[in-house]
Amino acid sequence: MFDLNNIPKQYWYKIRWGFFWGLFILGMLFSNYTNAATWLFIGGITVLGVSIKQIFRWVLPIVFVLLIIGTPQLGLMTQGILVLTVIGLRELLVIPHANNKRIKHQSRLKINTNDLTRRDVRVFKETFKRLRTSAAHIEVLLAETVGLRRINVETKVITYINATLAELAANPTQLTVVDDFAYRRVPNLEQLLVSYVEIAHHAVISDNDKKQLKEARQLIKQLATAVHDDYRLVIRKDVNNLNDRMSTTKDTLGGNHD
């Protein structure tokens, strides 16, 4: 894997201009193929105005795909193979670091150990580590199929899981309030997604399998709704405090508020 996060800043200037001249020279070499040359020149200009990460994640893959498509002499089969190769390399070498960055961000969540015994701290950290690992796995699983990606977009379940974890890190005693989230909801969601993805990736899917997948999607949505409720529980105290402050403020205003 190519770790974009470990590229020293002092090399960014050289990398950016290196890609600019590299794409420009390729454009000259492919000058006989107008479409291909055009995209290479556009890509060369683009790399000067975007971040290094965007160059690797988006600009280069798109430019190479368009270069392949703009070279009809390769033949459709060869073009298809090369396009899939570019996409595969992007998924393998570049995209995993976006997920790693999110995982590292979660690992940086500082756990507030105030008012906890040594035993409580140990138990909470073990539980929190398991939840964090499951959350990262769930995020990967939800990207495996179109149906699961749609569910994630509609329910924002990963956003709510991570938000709940952040609240628990800030106030570990809230774990007793959402014990179902920690010991039932997240583990069940992870296991259900694993089974779903295994069936969805079968070479042949029967009508009965399709029915089961549909039922599983409904269960996943129900679990997502339950996760939303769990998040509401952990922030309930903050919401109540806000309501109390609003009531107090209105009282101080007397009859001058609507």
C-alpha positions as CSV (number, residue, x, y, z in Angstrom):
1,M,0.0,0.0,0.0
2,F,1.1,3.5,-0.7
3,D,0.8,5.6,2.5
4,L,-0.2,9.1,1.5
5,N,-0.1,10.3,5.0
6,N,3.7,9.7,5.3
7,I,4.8,11.8,2.3
8,P,7.0,14.6,3.8
9,K,5.7,18.0,2.9
10,Q,9.1,19.1,1.5
11,Y,8.5,16.6,-1.3
12,W,5.0,17.8,-2.3
13,Y,6.3,20.6,-4.6
14,K,8.6,18.2,-6.4
15,I,5.9,15.5,-6.7
16,R,3.3,17.9,-8.0
17,W,5.6,19.4,-10.7
18,G,7.0,15.9,-11.5
19,F,3.5,14.7,-12.3
20,F,2.8,17.9,-14.3
21,W,5.8,17.4,-16.6
22,G,5.3,13.6,-16.7
23,L,1.7,14.1,-17.9
24,F,2.7,16.9,-20.3
25,I,5.4,14.7,-21.9
26,L,2.9,11.8,-22.2
27,G,0.5,14.2,-23.8
28,M,3.2,15.1,-26.4
29,L,3.8,11.4,-27.0
30,F,0.1,10.7,-27.5
31,S,-0.4,13.8,-29.7
32,N,-1.6,11.7,-32.5
33,Y,-4.6,10.7,-30.4
34,T,-6.4,14.0,-29.8
35,N,-8.7,12.8,-27.0
36,A,-6.0,11.0,-25.1
37,A,-3.6,14.0,-25.4
38,T,-6.2,16.4,-24.3
39,W,-7.0,14.5,-21.1
40,L,-3.3,14.2,-20.3
41,F,-2.8,18.0,-20.7
42,I,-5.9,18.7,-18.5
43,G,-4.6,16.2,-15.9
44,G,-1.2,17.9,-15.9
45,I,-2.8,21.3,-15.3
46,T,-5.1,19.9,-12.6
47,V,-2.3,18.4,-10.5
48,L,-0.9,21.9,-9.9
49,G,-4.1,23.0,-8.2
50,V,-5.1,20.1,-6.0
51,S,-3.6,18.3,-2.9
52,I,-1.2,15.4,-3.2
53,K,-3.8,13.0,-1.8
54,Q,-6.4,14.1,-4.4
55,I,-3.7,13.6,-7.2
56,F,-3.3,9.9,-6.2
57,R,-6.9,9.2,-5.3
58,W,-8.7,11.0,-8.1
59,V,-6.7,12.8,-10.7
60,L,-4.3,10.1,-11.8
61,P,-6.8,7.3,-11.9
62,I,-9.3,9.4,-13.9
63,V,-6.6,10.6,-16.3
64,F,-5.4,7.1,-17.0
65,V,-8.9,5.8,-17.5
66,L,-9.7,8.6,-19.9
67,L,-6.3,8.0,-21.6
68,I,-7.2,4.3,-22.1
69,I,-10.6,5.1,-23.4
70,G,-9.2,7.8,-25.7
71,T,-6.9,5.3,-27.4
72,P,-9.3,3.2,-29.5
73,Q,-6.4,1.4,-31.2
74,L,-6.1,-0.8,-28.1
75,G,-9.3,-2.6,-28.7
76,L,-12.3,-2.9,-26.5
77,M,-11.1,-6.0,-24.6
78,T,-7.7,-4.5,-23.9
79,Q,-9.3,-1.2,-22.8
80,G,-11.6,-3.0,-20.4
81,I,-8.7,-4.9,-18.9
82,L,-6.6,-1.8,-18.5
83,V,-9.4,0.2,-17.0
84,L,-10.2,-2.5,-14.4
85,T,-6.5,-2.7,-13.6
86,V,-6.3,1.0,-12.9
87,I,-9.4,0.8,-10.7
88,G,-8.1,-2.2,-8.9
89,L,-4.7,-0.6,-8.2
90,R,-6.5,2.5,-6.9
91,E,-8.7,0.4,-4.5
92,L,-5.7,-1.7,-3.4
93,L,-3.0,1.0,-3.0
94,V,-4.8,4.2,-2.2
95,I,-8.3,3.9,-0.9
96,P,-7.5,1.7,2.2
97,H,-5.7,4.7,3.7
98,A,-8.9,6.7,3.8
99,N,-10.3,3.9,6.0
100,N,-7.1,3.7,8.0
101,K,-7.3,7.4,8.7
102,R,-10.8,7.1,10.1
103,I,-9.6,4.2,12.3
104,K,-6.6,6.2,13.5
105,H,-8.9,9.1,14.3
106,Q,-11.0,6.8,16.5
107,S,-7.9,5.5,18.2
108,R,-7.0,9.0,19.2
109,L,-10.3,9.4,21.1
110,K,-9.2,10.2,24.7
111,I,-11.1,8.2,27.3
112,N,-12.1,10.2,30.3
113,T,-11.1,8.0,33.3
114,N,-12.1,10.4,36.0
115,D,-14.2,8.9,38.8
116,L,-13.5,5.4,37.5
117,T,-11.8,2.6,39.5
118,R,-8.8,0.8,38.0
119,R,-11.0,-2.2,37.3
120,D,-13.7,0.0,35.6
121,V,-11.0,1.6,33.4
122,R,-9.7,-1.8,32.3
123,V,-13.2,-3.2,31.6
124,F,-14.2,-0.1,29.7
125,K,-11.1,0.0,27.6
126,E,-11.5,-3.6,26.6
127,T,-15.1,-3.0,25.6
128,F,-14.3,0.3,23.8
129,K,-11.5,-1.3,21.8
130,R,-13.9,-4.1,20.7
131,L,-16.5,-1.6,19.7
132,R,-14.0,0.5,17.8
133,T,-12.8,-2.5,15.9
134,S,-16.4,-3.6,15.1
135,A,-17.3,-0.1,14.0
136,A,-14.4,-0.1,11.5
137,H,-15.4,-3.5,10.2
138,I,-19.0,-2.5,9.9
139,E,-18.0,0.5,7.8
140,V,-16.0,-1.7,5.4
141,L,-18.9,-4.2,5.2
142,L,-21.4,-1.5,4.4
143,A,-19.4,-0.5,1.3
144,E,-19.4,-4.1,-0.1
145,T,-22.7,-3.9,-2.1
146,V,-24.9,-1.2,-3.6
147,G,-27.8,-2.1,-1.3
148,L,-25.6,-1.8,1.8
149,R,-24.1,1.5,0.6
150,R,-27.6,2.9,0.1
151,I,-28.6,1.8,3.6
152,N,-25.6,3.6,5.1
153,V,-26.4,6.8,3.2
154,E,-30.0,6.7,4.2
155,T,-29.6,5.8,7.9
156,K,-26.1,7.3,8.5
157,V,-25.6,4.4,10.9
158,I,-21.8,4.6,10.8
159,T,-22.0,8.3,11.7
160,Y,-24.2,7.5,14.7
161,I,-22.0,4.6,15.8
162,N,-18.9,6.8,15.8
163,A,-20.7,9.7,17.5
164,T,-21.9,7.3,20.2
165,L,-18.3,6.0,20.7
166,A,-17.1,9.6,21.0
167,E,-19.7,10.3,23.7
168,L,-18.8,7.1,25.5
169,A,-15.1,8.1,25.5
170,A,-16.0,11.4,27.0
171,N,-18.2,9.9,29.6
172,P,-17.6,6.2,30.1
173,T,-20.3,5.9,32.8
174,Q,-22.9,6.3,30.0
175,L,-22.0,2.7,28.9
176,T,-24.5,1.5,31.5
177,V,-27.2,3.5,29.8
178,V,-26.5,2.0,26.4
179,D,-25.4,-1.5,27.3
180,D,-27.6,-2.9,24.5
181,F,-25.6,-0.8,22.0
182,A,-22.3,-2.2,23.2
183,Y,-23.2,-5.8,23.8
184,R,-26.1,-6.5,21.4
185,R,-26.6,-3.9,18.8
186,V,-23.1,-3.5,17.4
187,P,-22.1,-7.2,17.6
188,N,-25.4,-8.3,16.0
189,L,-25.1,-5.7,13.2
190,E,-21.5,-6.8,12.4
191,Q,-22.4,-10.5,12.3
192,L,-25.5,-9.9,10.2
193,L,-23.5,-7.8,7.7
194,V,-20.8,-10.6,7.5
195,S,-23.5,-13.2,6.6
196,Y,-25.2,-10.8,4.2
197,V,-22.0,-10.0,2.3
198,E,-21.1,-13.7,2.1
199,I,-24.4,-14.5,0.4
200,A,-24.4,-11.4,-1.8
201,H,-21.0,-12.4,-3.2
202,H,-22.1,-15.9,-4.3
203,A,-21.6,-16.5,-8.0
204,V,-25.3,-17.7,-8.2
205,I,-28.0,-16.3,-6.0
206,S,-31.3,-18.1,-5.9
207,D,-34.8,-16.6,-5.4
208,N,-34.7,-17.8,-1.8
209,D,-31.3,-16.1,-1.3
210,K,-32.7,-12.8,-2.7
211,K,-35.6,-13.1,-0.3
212,Q,-33.3,-13.6,2.7
213,L,-31.1,-10.7,1.6
214,K,-34.2,-8.4,1.4
215,E,-35.2,-9.5,4.9
216,A,-31.7,-8.9,6.1
217,R,-31.7,-5.4,4.7
218,Q,-34.8,-4.7,6.7
219,L,-33.2,-6.0,9.9
220,I,-30.1,-3.9,9.2
221,K,-32.3,-0.8,8.9
222,Q,-34.1,-1.7,12.2
223,L,-30.7,-2.0,13.9
224,A,-29.7,1.3,12.5
225,T,-32.8,3.0,13.9
226,A,-32.0,1.4,17.3
227,V,-28.5,2.8,17.1
228,H,-30.0,6.3,16.5
229,D,-32.0,5.8,19.7
230,D,-28.9,4.8,21.6
231,Y,-27.2,8.0,20.6
232,R,-30.1,10.0,21.7
233,L,-29.8,8.3,25.1
234,V,-26.2,9.2,25.6
235,I,-26.8,12.8,24.7
236,R,-30.1,13.0,26.7
237,K,-28.4,14.7,29.7
238,D,-26.9,17.4,27.5
239,V,-30.3,18.0,25.8
240,N,-32.0,18.2,29.1
241,N,-29.4,20.7,30.4
242,L,-30.0,22.8,27.3
243,N,-33.8,22.7,27.9
244,D,-33.3,23.7,31.5
245,R,-31.1,26.6,30.5
246,M,-33.6,27.7,27.9
247,S,-36.4,27.6,30.5
248,T,-34.3,29.6,33.0
249,T,-33.5,32.2,30.3
250,K,-37.1,32.5,29.3
251,D,-38.1,33.0,33.0
252,T,-35.5,35.9,33.3
253,L,-37.1,37.5,30.3
254,G,-40.5,37.5,31.9
255,G,-43.3,38.3,29.5
256,N,-41.0,39.8,26.8
257,H,-40.6,36.5,24.9
258,D,-42.8,34.8,22.4
